[in-house]
Amino acid sequence: MRRRPLGVAHCGSPSTLAGVSVQPGARRDEAEDGPRRRAVVDYALQRRARLADVYAGRASLHDVCDAHPYLLRAAKFHGQPSGVSCPVCRREQLTEVHYVYGDTLKTLSGQAKAPQELDDMARRLREFSVYVVEVCRSCSWNHLTTSFVIGRGSAAPTRRRRAGDGRVLEGES
Ligand SMILES: [Zn+2]
């Protein structure tokens, strides 16, 4: 899988974004009537590296389980269960929080939104960015997992890249 580096100016996660990678043109297939996600960036590699640091003792729990109170609050009110156990404490399922950014959002930029709200906004607004952060409400582990651009858009059609076997190349989780 070919990746190229991308700088991300801002996000809702305190995690470092150095070494972030992107798959150009990669996209997720949405439901027929659902808004299309563009410029999908998957942070699974960074997440794995971070967890490897924890398991190897190179990073302390104090370093990685540092969810901001606002993030924990957002998880409580706007989050959705990810179905994945916390990789650090394994005590509960991770919660995903979707943060929205963009000039079109005005004062809403930087807020956490429930997935249903995102779909509604994506139908009304031209374009905005979404950053998905996973957080454990038990131990406060948190990490940026995915970012994408969404909206009714005017963008040129996205180019699909497929693997040799026809799979659409996109972020695995
Ligand atoms: Zn945990």
Residues whose N, C-alpha, C, O or C-beta is under 5 A from the ligand:
A	BS01	ZN	C86 V88 C89 R90 C136 S138 C139 S140 W141
